[in-house]
Amino acid sequence: MATRSLTSTALRSLMGGFALGAVALLAVGQSGAQAIGGHNSDAPVSYAADRIELQDKQNRVILSGNVDISQGGLRMQAARTTVAFTDEGSLKIQRIDATGGVAVTRGDESARGDVAIYDFNRRIITLAGNVALRRGGDTLNGGRLVIDLNSGISSVDGRGGGVSGASTTGGRVTGTFAVPKRGS
């Protein structure tokens, strides 16, 4: 029951985070933007989990236990996901809600958070709660990360989410950028 409460609190915090203005905007460089920004969200979605429950009347699928979802070169791992779909002769995924240590990876770029939402219609992936973005030697930490797959722009908000609005970054975006070594 406590996990369910934390999950619902984190999801409410995520939704509340949308109302807050972005504290920081990271315009990922063009080469970095292509890592996730060039993702084909029309590619087929593959999934694996310890348990799968199809809820036909609610148009959703619940995946739980070591959930592993992949689409093209993009991979999402979580403890539990709910996949919402429409059934117009064939299933069309509308949205994936993931909870429980969510990791999204593609190439050398990875993002982690407490919860995530992948909105297929808007082509946006949002992670909230103790967010960490890693690309090569660069790191970025915050409360909420929004990845716009159309534009390749990632927005990081220091106060945008987490359980009860808490963030390990104290409401600020923090990080480090690797500096290329100069030749001697």
Backbone as a printed PyTorch tensor [residue, N CA C, xyz], in Angstrom:
tensor([[[  0.8260,  -1.1900,   0.0000],
         [  0.0000,   0.0000,   0.0000],
         [  0.8690,   1.2510,   0.0000]],

        [[  2.0040,   1.2380,   0.7340],
         [  2.8870,   2.4090,   0.8010],
         [  3.4790,   2.7040,  -0.5690]],

        [[  3.8390,   1.6430,  -1.3220],
         [  4.3920,   1.8330,  -2.6590],
         [  3.3680,   2.4820,  -3.5730]],

        [[  2.1230,   2.0420,  -3.4760],
         [  1.0620,   2.6190,  -4.3010],
         [  0.8820,   4.1040,  -3.9820]],

        [[  0.9640,   4.4620,  -2.6800],
         [  0.8350,   5.8490,  -2.2650],
         [  1.9940,   6.6850,  -2.7920]],

        [[  3.2190,   6.1530,  -2.6960],
         [  4.3770,   6.8740,  -3.2200],
         [  4.2670,   7.0650,  -4.7200]],

        [[  3.8110,   6.0120,  -5.4180],
         [  3.6600,   6.0850,  -6.8670],
         [  2.6300,   7.1350,  -7.2450]],

        [[  1.4760,   7.1320,  -6.5840],
         [  0.4500,   8.1150,  -6.9300],
         [  0.9150,   9.5210,  -6.5670]],

        [[  1.6500,   9.6570,  -5.4640],
         [  2.1910,  10.9710,  -5.0920],
         [  3.1890,  11.4390,  -6.1420]],

        [[  4.0600,  10.5310,  -6.5920],
         [  5.0530,  10.8870,  -7.6120],
         [  4.3670,  11.2790,  -8.9140]],

        [[  3.3340,  10.5330,  -9.3030],
         [  2.6130,  10.8740, -10.5310],
         [  1.8990,  12.2170, -10.3960]],

        [[  1.3080,  12.4890,  -9.2110],
         [  0.6740,  13.7910,  -9.0020],
         [  1.7150,  14.8990,  -9.0570]],

        [[  2.8880,  14.6490,  -8.4840],
         [  3.9700,  15.6420,  -8.5290],
         [  4.4130,  15.8870,  -9.9640]],

        [[  4.4560,  14.8100, -10.7530],
         [  4.8240,  14.9390, -12.1630],
         [  3.8330,  15.8370, -12.8860]],

        [[  2.5590,  15.6000, -12.6720],
         [  1.5410,  16.4160, -13.3250],
         [  1.6070,  17.8610, -12.8380]],

        [[  1.8410,  18.0440, -11.5400],
         [  1.9720,  19.3900, -10.9920],
         [  3.1910,  20.0980, -11.5500]],

        [[  4.2240,  19.3250, -11.8660],
         [  5.4440,  19.9000, -12.4240],
         [  5.2190,  20.5530, -13.7700]],

        [[  4.2440,  20.0660, -14.5210],
         [  3.9500,  20.6760, -15.8140],
         [  3.4760,  22.1190, -15.6430]],

        [[  2.8270,  22.3900, -14.5020],
         [  2.3240,  23.7390, -14.2680],
         [  3.4490,  24.7110, -13.9290]],

        [[  4.5410,  24.1790, -13.3940],
         [  5.6760,  25.0450, -13.0570],
         [  6.4410,  25.4090, -14.3260]],

        [[  6.9450,  26.6020, -14.3730],
         [  7.7890,  26.9850, -15.5060],
         [  9.1080,  26.2560, -15.4290]],

        [[  9.7480,  26.0560, -16.5320],
         [ 11.0430,  25.3810, -16.5390],
         [ 12.0800,  26.2970, -15.9120]],

        [[ 12.7930,  25.7850, -14.9390],
         [ 13.8310,  26.5600, -14.2770],
         [ 15.0520,  26.6390, -15.1880]],

        [[ 15.3070,  25.5640, -15.8930],
         [ 16.4610,  25.5590, -16.7950],
         [ 16.0870,  24.8280, -18.0580]],

        [[ 16.6530,  25.2730, -19.1630],
         [ 16.4210,  24.6120, -20.4420],
         [ 17.7710,  24.2140, -20.9940]],

        [[ 17.9250,  22.9310, -21.2280],
         [ 19.1740,  22.4480, -21.8070],
         [ 18.9020,  22.1700, -23.2640]],

        [[ 19.4580,  22.9840, -24.1290],
         [ 19.3180,  22.7340, -25.5590],
         [ 20.4820,  21.8310, -25.9410]],

        [[ 20.1930,  20.5580, -26.0160],
         [ 21.2220,  19.5770, -26.2890],
         [ 21.8050,  19.8700, -27.6650]],

        [[ 23.1270,  19.8230, -27.7670],
         [ 23.8040,  20.0940, -29.0350],
         [ 23.2460,  19.2440, -30.1530]],

        [[ 23.3990,  19.6820, -31.3810],
         [ 22.7930,  19.0070, -32.5200],
         [ 23.1640,  17.5280, -32.5880]],

        [[ 24.4440,  17.2020, -32.3590],
         [ 24.8180,  15.7930, -32.4090],
         [ 24.1540,  15.0270, -31.2740]],

        [[ 24.0560,  15.6180, -30.0760],
         [ 23.4090,  14.9720, -28.9530],
         [ 21.9120,  14.8930, -29.1370]],

        [[ 21.3360,  15.8910, -29.7740],
         [ 19.8900,  15.9120, -29.9780],
         [ 19.4650,  14.7300, -30.8320]],

        [[ 20.3260,  14.3290, -31.7440],
         [ 19.9720,  13.2300, -32.6220],
         [ 19.9520,  11.8900, -31.8940]],

        [[ 20.6490,  11.7990, -30.7630],
         [ 20.6930,  10.5430, -30.0330],
         [ 19.2900,  10.0850, -29.6460]],

        [[ 18.5180,  10.9590, -29.0140],
         [ 17.1430,  10.5980, -28.6760],
         [ 16.1670,  11.3450, -29.5720]],

        [[ 16.4850,  12.5810, -29.9510],
         [ 15.5830,  13.3920, -30.7580],
         [ 15.2900,  12.8040, -32.1220]],

        [[ 16.2130,  12.0250, -32.6730],
         [ 15.9930,  11.4180, -33.9750],
         [ 15.2590,  10.0930, -33.8950]],

        [[ 14.7430,   9.7640, -32.7250],
         [ 14.0680,   8.4810, -32.5170],
         [ 12.8000,   8.3710, -33.3530]],

        [[ 12.5740,   7.2000, -33.9370],
         [ 11.3850,   6.9250, -34.7330],
         [ 10.2960,   6.3600, -33.8240]],

        [[  9.3620,   7.2060, -33.3930],
         [  8.3110,   6.7420, -32.4770],
         [  7.2070,   5.9620, -33.2010]],

        [[  7.3580,   5.7800, -34.5120],
         [  6.4060,   4.9470, -35.2570],
         [  6.8900,   3.5020, -35.3860]],

        [[  8.1090,   3.2220, -34.9190],
         [  8.6560,   1.8600, -34.9950],
         [  7.8510,   0.9370, -34.0800]],

        [[  7.8430,  -0.3610, -34.3870],
         [  7.1260,  -1.3080, -33.5200],
         [  7.7000,  -1.3080, -32.1010]],

        [[  6.8390,  -1.6160, -31.1290],
         [  7.2290,  -1.6550, -29.7170],
         [  7.2720,  -3.1200, -29.2780]],

        [[  8.4160,  -3.5250, -28.7220],
         [  8.5670,  -4.8760, -28.1750],
         [  8.6090,  -4.7680, -26.6570]],

        [[  8.1450,  -5.8120, -25.9750],
         [  8.1110,  -5.7580, -24.5220],
         [  8.3350,  -7.1360, -23.9330]],

        [[  8.8120,  -7.1330, -22.6850],
         [  8.9670,  -8.3570, -21.9020],
         [  8.7660,  -7.9640, -20.4390]],

        [[  8.2000,  -8.8700, -19.6660],
         [  7.9610,  -8.6210, -18.2430],
         [  7.7130,  -9.9510, -17.5540]],

        [[  7.8070,  -9.9460, -16.2210],
         [  7.5100, -11.1530, -15.4620],
         [  6.0150, -11.4760, -15.5100]],

        [[  5.1860, -10.4320, -15.6220],
         [  3.7260, -10.6280, -15.6390],
         [  3.0870,  -9.6020, -16.5680]],

        [[  2.1410, -10.0610, -17.3580],
         [  1.4090,  -9.1770, -18.2600],
         [ -0.0810,  -9.4250, -18.0710]],

        [[ -0.8300,  -8.3260, -17.8910],
         [ -2.2790,  -8.4110, -17.7100],
         [ -2.9480,  -7.5240, -18.7510]],

        [[ -3.7350,  -8.1140, -19.6290],
         [ -4.4680,  -7.3660, -20.6420],
         [ -5.8380,  -7.0040, -20.0780]],

        [[ -6.1360,  -5.7090, -20.0400],
         [ -7.4350,  -5.2230, -19.5720],
         [ -8.1570,  -4.6260, -20.7770]],

        [[ -8.7690,  -5.5160, -21.5500],
         [ -9.4040,  -5.1470, -22.8180],
         [-10.4340,  -4.0370, -22.6880]],

        [[-11.3190,  -4.1260, -21.7050],
         [-12.3880,  -3.1320, -21.5660],
         [-11.8490,  -1.7490, -21.2350]],

        [[-10.6870,  -1.6790, -20.5790],
         [-10.0820,  -0.3920, -20.2310],
         [ -9.0480,   0.0490, -21.2680]],

        [[ -8.8520,  -0.7500, -22.3000],
         [ -7.8570,  -0.4570, -23.3460],
         [ -6.4740,  -0.1980, -22.7580]],

        [[ -6.0210,  -1.1380, -21.9230],
         [ -4.6810,  -1.0050, -21.3680],
         [ -4.0820,  -2.3760, -21.0740]],

        [[ -2.7640,  -2.3560, -20.9870],
         [ -1.9980,  -3.5360, -20.6330],
         [ -1.1130,  -3.1550, -19.4570]],

        [[ -1.1110,  -3.9970, -18.4120],
         [ -0.2680,  -3.7710, -17.2410],
         [  0.8990,  -4.7540, -17.3340]],

        [[  2.1130,  -4.2140, -17.3440],
         [  3.3170,  -5.0400, -17.3490],
         [  3.9870,  -4.8370, -15.9950]],

        [[  4.3690,  -5.9250, -15.3290],
         [  5.0170,  -5.7740, -14.0280],
         [  6.1510,  -6.7760, -13.8670]],

        [[  7.1400,  -6.3590, -13.0950],
         [  8.2880,  -7.2020, -12.8180],
         [  9.3120,  -7.1780, -13.9410]],

        [[ 10.4200,  -6.4920, -13.7340],
         [ 11.5080,  -6.4460, -14.7220],
         [ 11.0140,  -6.0850, -16.1230]],

        [[ 10.2330,  -5.0350, -16.2100],
         [  9.6720,  -4.6270, -17.4900],
         [ 10.7830,  -4.0890, -18.3920]],

        [[ 10.7930,  -4.5430, -19.6340],
         [ 11.7840,  -4.1260, -20.6200],
         [ 11.0400,  -3.8520, -21.9260]],

        [[ 10.9780,  -2.5760, -22.3010],
         [ 10.2650,  -2.1620, -23.5100],
         [ 11.2850,  -1.5510, -24.4570]],

        [[ 11.2240,  -1.9130, -25.7300],
         [ 12.1430,  -1.3190, -26.7010],
         [ 11.3840,  -0.9130, -27.9590]],

        [[ 11.8920,   0.1490, -28.5710],
         [ 11.3170,   0.6680, -29.8090],
         [ 12.4770,   1.2610, -30.5940]],

        [[ 12.7760,   0.6560, -31.7260],
         [ 13.9510,   1.1070, -32.4560],
         [ 15.1560,   0.9410, -31.5540]],

        [[ 15.9910,   1.9480, -31.4240],
         [ 17.1500,   1.8970, -30.5440],
         [ 16.8730,   2.4090, -29.1480]],

        [[ 15.6110,   2.7430, -28.8380],
         [ 15.2360,   3.2870, -27.5350],
         [ 14.7830,   2.1480, -26.6300]],

        [[ 15.2400,   2.1780, -25.3780],
         [ 14.8730,   1.1290, -24.4220],
         [ 14.3950,   1.7680, -23.1280]],

        [[ 13.2940,   1.2450, -22.5770],
         [ 12.7480,   1.7050, -21.3050],
         [ 12.6470,   0.4990, -20.3800]],

        [[ 13.2070,   0.6440, -19.1700],
         [ 13.1270,  -0.4130, -18.1770],
         [ 12.5040,   0.1610, -16.9160]],

        [[ 11.6480,  -0.6380, -16.2700],
         [ 10.9610,  -0.1800, -15.0570],
         [ 10.4360,  -1.3880, -14.3000]],

        [[  9.9630,  -1.1460, -13.0880],
         [  9.3520,  -2.2060, -12.2930],
         [  7.9310,  -2.5000, -12.7830]],

        [[  7.2290,  -1.4300, -13.2420],
         [  5.8270,  -1.5950, -13.6640],
         [  5.4810,  -0.5510, -14.7130]],

        [[  4.6900,  -0.9380, -15.6910],
         [  4.1930,   0.0130, -16.6840],
         [  2.7230,  -0.2630, -16.9820]],

        [[  2.0500,   0.8060, -17.3460],
         [  0.6920,   0.7070, -17.8650],
         [  0.7290,   1.2530, -19.2820]],

        [[  0.2850,   0.4460, -20.2270],
         [  0.2930,   0.8340, -21.6330],
         [ -1.1500,   1.0820, -22.0610]],

        [[ -1.4640,   2.3340, -22.4110],
         [ -2.8060,   2.6880, -22.8810],
         [ -2.8130,   2.6190, -24.4000]],

        [[ -3.8980,   2.0480, -24.9580],
         [ -3.9730,   1.8950, -26.4010],
         [ -5.3850,   2.1390, -26.9050]],

        [[ -5.5000,   2.3260, -28.2060],
         [ -6.8070,   2.3450, -28.8580],
         [ -6.8730,   1.0950, -29.7160]],

        [[ -8.0660,   0.6310, -29.9520],
         [ -8.2550,  -0.5730, -30.7590],
         [ -9.1290,  -0.2280, -31.9530]],

        [[ -8.4720,   0.1380, -33.0430],
         [ -9.1700,   0.4980, -34.2780],
         [ -8.8610,  -0.5410, -35.3450]],

        [[ -9.1300,  -1.8100, -35.0210],
         [ -8.7850,  -2.8940, -35.9190],
         [ -7.4170,  -3.4660, -35.5940]],

        [[ -6.5200,  -2.6040, -35.1480],
         [ -5.2290,  -3.0410, -34.6300],
         [ -4.8960,  -2.1380, -33.4410]],

        [[ -4.1020,  -2.6550, -32.5320],
         [ -3.7650,  -1.8920, -31.3360],
         [ -2.8060,  -0.7660, -31.6720]],

        [[ -3.0910,   0.4260, -31.1740],
         [ -2.2210,   1.5840, -31.3520],
         [ -1.9130,   2.1580, -29.9840]],

        [[ -0.6370,   2.1200, -29.6080],
         [ -0.2290,   2.6280, -28.3020],
         [ -0.3840,   4.1440, -28.2750]],

        [[ -0.9930,   4.6300, -27.2130],
         [ -1.1640,   6.0600, -27.0020],
         [ -0.1600,   6.5960, -25.9930]],

        [[  0.0940,   5.7800, -24.9460],
         [  0.8960,   6.2810, -23.8370],
         [  1.4120,   5.1150, -22.9990]],

        [[  2.6040,   5.3110, -22.4490],
         [  3.1670,   4.3580, -21.4880],
         [  3.4590,   5.1330, -20.2040]],

        [[  2.9270,   4.6580, -19.0820],
         [  3.2280,   5.1930, -17.7590],
         [  4.1070,   4.1670, -17.0570]],

        [[  5.2970,   4.5800, -16.6300],
         [  6.2350,   3.6560, -16.0010],
         [  6.5790,   4.1350, -14.5940]],

        [[  6.7150,   3.1930, -13.6700],
         [  7.0820,   3.5170, -12.2940],
         [  8.1190,   2.5160, -11.7940]],

        [[  8.8390,   2.9410, -10.7650],
         [  9.7740,   2.0250, -10.1230],
         [ 11.1430,   2.0100, -10.7590]],

        [[ 11.9330,   3.0480, -10.5260],
         [ 13.2950,   3.0780, -11.0350],
         [ 13.3640,   3.0060, -12.5430]],

        [[ 12.7850,   3.9710, -13.2070],
         [ 12.6900,   3.9650, -14.6680],
         [ 14.0210,   4.3780, -15.2930]],

        [[ 14.4440,   3.6320, -16.3090],
         [ 15.6480,   3.9690, -17.0750],
         [ 15.2750,   4.0050, -18.5510]],

        [[ 15.6680,   5.0830, -19.2320],
         [ 15.4620,   5.2120, -20.6740],
         [ 16.8420,   5.3770, -21.2900]],

        [[ 17.1780,   4.5270, -22.2490],
         [ 18.5000,   4.5910, -22.8710],
         [ 18.3950,   4.5370, -24.3880]],

        [[ 19.3720,   5.1840, -25.0160],
         [ 19.5360,   5.1060, -26.4630],
         [ 20.9710,   5.5180, -26.7550]],

        [[ 21.7110,   4.6330, -27.3890],
         [ 23.1070,   4.9150, -27.6670],
         [ 23.8580,   5.1460, -26.3780]],

        [[ 24.6710,   6.2110, -26.3240],
         [ 25.4420,   6.4970, -25.1030],
         [ 24.7130,   7.4610, -24.1820]],

        [[ 23.4350,   7.7090, -24.4480],
         [ 22.6400,   8.6170, -23.6160],
         [ 21.6720,   7.8040, -22.7670]],

        [[ 21.5830,   8.1530, -21.4690],
         [ 20.6450,   7.4690, -20.5880],
         [ 19.9980,   8.4810, -19.6560]],

        [[ 18.7690,   8.2020, -19.2880],
         [ 18.0330,   9.0420, -18.3470],
         [ 17.3600,   8.1240, -17.3400]],

        [[ 17.3660,   8.5570, -16.0800],
         [ 16.7370,   7.7840, -15.0090],
         [ 15.8270,   8.6930, -14.2030]],

        [[ 14.7800,   8.1020, -13.6380],
         [ 13.8720,   8.8430, -12.7840],
         [ 12.9600,   7.8970, -12.0330]],

        [[ 12.1770,   8.4400, -11.1050],
         [ 11.2490,   7.6270, -10.3240],
         [ 10.0590,   7.1630, -11.1630]],

        [[  9.5490,   8.0620, -12.0160],
         [  8.4090,   7.7530, -12.8790],
         [  8.6620,   8.3330, -14.2670]],

        [[  7.9560,   7.7850, -15.2630],
         [  8.0830,   8.3070, -16.6280],
         [  6.7620,   8.1570, -17.3650]],

        [[  6.5560,   9.0700, -18.3130],
         [  5.4100,   8.9970, -19.2160],
         [  5.9420,   9.1700, -20.6340]],

        [[  5.6100,   8.2400, -21.5010],
         [  5.9530,   8.3390, -22.9180],
         [  4.6360,   8.5750, -23.6510]],

        [[  4.4250,   9.7900, -24.1280],
         [  3.2110,  10.1820, -24.8470],
         [  3.4870,  10.0230, -26.3420]],

        [[  2.9340,   8.9860, -26.9480],
         [  3.1990,   8.6870, -28.3570],
         [  2.5910,   9.7230, -29.2880]],

        [[  1.4490,  10.2960, -28.9300],
         [  0.8040,  11.2900, -29.7920],
         [  1.6040,  12.5850, -29.8570]],

        [[  2.1230,  13.0420, -28.7180],
         [  2.8960,  14.2890, -28.6690],
         [  4.3790,  14.0610, -28.9200]],

        [[  4.8080,  12.7870, -28.8930],
         [  6.2200,  12.4060, -29.0690],
         [  7.0820,  13.0420, -27.9840]],

        [[  6.6270,  12.8970, -26.7280],
         [  7.3360,  13.4660, -25.5830],
         [  7.5100,  12.3830, -24.5210]],

        [[  8.7240,  12.3030, -23.9750],
         [  9.0010,  11.4320, -22.8400],
         [  9.3080,  12.3330, -21.6550]],

        [[  8.6050,  12.1220, -20.5400],
         [  8.8100,  12.9190, -19.3320],
         [  9.2110,  11.9860, -18.2030]],

        [[ 10.3100,  12.3170, -17.5410],
         [ 10.7360,  11.5960, -16.3420],
         [ 10.6750,  12.5620, -15.1750]],

        [[ 10.2880,  12.0560, -14.0050],
         [ 10.2010,  12.9210, -12.8250],
         [ 10.7020,  12.1890, -11.5980]],

        [[ 11.2140,  12.9730, -10.6590],
         [ 11.6770,  12.4340,  -9.3970],
         [ 13.0960,  11.9200,  -9.4820]],

        [[ 14.0380,  12.6710,  -8.9040],
         [ 15.4330,  12.2450,  -8.8600],
         [ 15.9780,  11.9060, -10.2460]],

        [[ 15.7820,  12.8090, -11.1630],
         [ 16.1630,  12.5920, -12.5540],
         [ 17.6750,  12.7440, -12.7300]],

        [[ 18.2490,  11.8570, -13.5260],
         [ 19.6660,  11.9240, -13.8840],
         [ 19.7900,  11.6600, -15.3790]],

        [[ 20.3950,  12.5860, -16.1000],
         [ 20.6250,  12.4460, -17.5320],
         [ 22.1200,  12.3010, -17.7420]],

        [[ 22.5420,  11.2940, -18.4830],
         [ 23.9530,  11.0380, -18.7480],
         [ 24.1550,  10.8820, -20.2490]],

        [[ 25.1860,  11.5600, -20.7540],
         [ 25.5740,  11.3850, -22.1560],
         [ 27.0850,  11.4680, -22.2010]],

        [[ 27.7190,  10.3470, -22.5340],
         [ 29.1690,  10.3180, -22.5080],
         [ 29.6480,  10.6830, -21.1190]],

        [[ 30.5230,  11.6850, -21.0120],
         [ 31.0300,  12.1360, -19.7190],
         [ 30.2200,  13.2490, -19.0940]],

        [[ 29.1480,  13.7090, -19.7640],
         [ 28.3210,  14.7980, -19.2530],
         [ 27.2150,  14.2490, -18.3510]],

        [[ 26.9070,  14.9890, -17.2800],
         [ 25.8360,  14.5920, -16.3700],
         [ 24.9370,  15.7860, -16.0920]],

        [[ 23.6730,  15.5190, -15.8490],
         [ 22.7070,  16.5570, -15.5150],
         [ 21.6990,  15.9370, -14.5630]],

        [[ 21.4090,  16.6110, -13.4470],
         [ 20.4930,  16.0920, -12.4320],
         [ 19.4160,  17.1300, -12.1540]],

        [[ 18.2010,  16.6780, -11.8960],
         [ 17.1190,  17.5960, -11.5890],
         [ 15.9000,  16.8530, -11.0900]],

        [[ 14.7920,  17.5480, -11.0540],
         [ 13.5430,  16.9690, -10.5760],
         [ 12.6870,  16.4160, -11.6960]],

        [[ 12.8120,  17.0230, -12.8970],
         [ 11.9580,  16.6040, -14.0220],
         [ 12.7230,  16.8180, -15.3200]],

        [[ 12.5920,  15.8740, -16.2300],
         [ 13.2120,  15.9440, -17.5470],
         [ 12.1390,  15.7080, -18.5880]],

        [[ 12.0470,  16.6040, -19.5650],
         [ 11.1120,  16.4420, -20.6760],
         [ 11.9270,  16.3380, -21.9540]],

        [[ 11.7960,  15.2200, -22.6550],
         [ 12.5050,  14.9920, -23.9060],
         [ 11.4950,  15.1150, -25.0410]],

        [[ 11.6700,  16.1180, -25.8820],
         [ 10.8090,  16.3260, -27.0380],
         [ 11.4450,  15.6040, -28.2200]],

        [[ 10.8510,  14.4950, -28.6290],
         [ 11.4120,  13.6930, -29.7130],
         [ 11.3060,  14.3880, -31.0690]],

        [[ 10.3920,  15.3520, -31.2080],
         [ 10.2690,  16.1090, -32.4570],
         [ 11.4350,  17.0580, -32.6500]],

        [[ 11.7300,  17.8340, -31.6250],
         [ 12.7430,  18.8770, -31.7460],
         [ 14.1310,  18.4350, -31.2870]],

        [[ 14.1960,  17.3920, -30.4580],
         [ 15.4740,  16.9760, -29.9020],
         [ 15.9120,  17.8280, -28.7330]],

        [[ 15.0100,  18.6420, -28.1910],
         [ 15.3410,  19.5010, -27.0540],
         [ 14.8970,  18.8240, -25.7660]],

        [[ 15.7890,  18.8320, -24.7780],
         [ 15.4860,  18.2880, -23.4630],
         [ 15.4290,  19.4330, -22.4610]],

        [[ 14.3360,  19.5180, -21.7060],
         [ 14.1760,  20.5420, -20.6720],
         [ 14.3390,  19.8810, -19.3170]],

        [[ 15.1540,  20.4840, -18.4660],
         [ 15.3550,  19.9560, -17.1230],
         [ 14.8850,  21.0080, -16.1250]],

        [[ 14.0460,  20.5820, -15.1950],
         [ 13.4870,  21.4490, -14.1700],
         [ 13.9520,  20.9120, -12.8290]],

        [[ 14.5380,  21.7490, -12.0040],
         [ 15.0500,  21.3110, -10.7090],
         [ 13.9880,  21.0180,  -9.6840]],

        [[ 12.8020,  21.6060,  -9.8380],
         [ 11.7580,  21.4500,  -8.8230],
         [ 10.5280,  20.7610,  -9.3860]],

        [[ 10.6380,  20.0750, -10.4870],
         [  9.4590,  19.5850, -11.1850],
         [  8.8700,  18.2830, -10.7460]],

        [[  9.4120,  17.5980,  -9.7860],
         [  8.8020,  16.3180,  -9.4640],
         [  9.4640,  15.6500,  -8.3000]],

        [[  9.2400,  14.3700,  -8.2300],
         [  9.7790,  13.5860,  -7.1340],
         [  8.6900,  13.2960,  -6.1310]],

        [[  8.9620,  12.4060,  -5.2420],
         [  7.9940,  12.0310,  -4.2190],
         [  7.7930,  13.2230,  -3.2970]],

        [[  6.5650,  13.6570,  -3.1530],
         [  6.1850,  14.8160,  -2.3370],
         [  6.9540,  16.0720,  -2.7310]],

        [[  7.3340,  16.1760,  -4.0110],
         [  8.0270,  17.3590,  -4.4990],
         [  9.4930,  17.4000,  -4.1180]],

        [[  9.9880,  16.3750,  -3.4400],
         [ 11.3860,  16.3560,  -3.0110],
         [ 12.2950,  16.0460,  -4.1860]],

        [[ 13.4800,  16.5670,  -4.1300],
         [ 14.4760,  16.2940,  -5.1510],
         [ 15.8330,  16.2470,  -4.4770]],

        [[ 16.6800,  15.3410,  -4.9410],
         [ 18.0080,  15.2400,  -4.3530],
         [ 18.8550,  16.4510,  -4.7110]],

        [[ 18.4080,  17.2660,  -5.6640],
         [ 19.1720,  18.4370,  -6.0880],
         [ 18.7240,  19.7000,  -5.3660]],

        [[ 17.7910,  19.6150,  -4.4300],
         [ 17.3570,  20.7790,  -3.6530],
         [ 16.6450,  21.8210,  -4.4920]],

        [[ 15.9620,  21.4120,  -5.5600],
         [ 15.2070,  22.3510,  -6.3770],
         [ 16.0420,  23.0440,  -7.4420]],

        [[ 17.2660,  22.6010,  -7.6430],
         [ 18.1350,  23.1990,  -8.6520],
         [ 18.5870,  22.1250,  -9.6210]],

        [[ 18.9410,  22.5680, -10.7970],
         [ 19.5300,  21.6720, -11.7840],
         [ 21.0340,  21.6930, -11.5550]],

        [[ 21.6310,  20.5010, -11.4700],
         [ 23.0680,  20.4090, -11.2560],
         [ 23.6680,  19.4830, -12.3030]],

        [[ 24.9730,  19.5760, -12.4810],
         [ 25.6120,  18.6690, -13.4210],
         [ 27.0570,  19.0070, -13.6620]],

        [[ 27.6600,  18.2360, -14.5480],
         [ 29.0370,  18.4680, -14.9720],
         [ 29.1400,  18.2210, -16.4660]],

        [[ 30.0100,  18.9810, -17.1140],
         [ 30.2790,  18.7750, -18.5220],
         [ 31.7400,  18.3670, -18.6700]],

        [[ 31.9850,  17.3520, -19.4330],
         [ 33.3410,  16.8930, -19.6820],
         [ 34.0420,  17.9190, -20.5790]],

        [[ 35.3200,  18.1440, -20.3240],
         [ 36.1090,  19.0910, -21.1230],
         [ 37.1410,  18.2780, -21.8990]],

        [[ 37.2290,  18.5000, -23.2130],
         [ 38.2040,  17.7390, -23.9920],
         [ 39.6310,  18.0820, -23.5550]],

        [[ 40.4580,  17.0750, -23.5240],
         [ 41.8550,  17.2900, -23.1360],
         [ 42.6020,  17.9500, -24.2790]],

        [[ 43.4310,  18.9300, -23.9340],
         [ 44.2340,  19.6270, -24.9370],
         [ 45.4910,  18.8330, -25.2220]],

        [[ 45.8960,  18.8850, -26.4640],
         [ 47.1440,  18.2140, -26.8520],
         [ 48.3330,  18.9520, -26.2860]],

        [[ 49.3800,  18.2290, -25.9110],
         [ 50.5550,  18.8780, -25.3250],
         [ 51.4840,  19.3900, -26.3780]]])
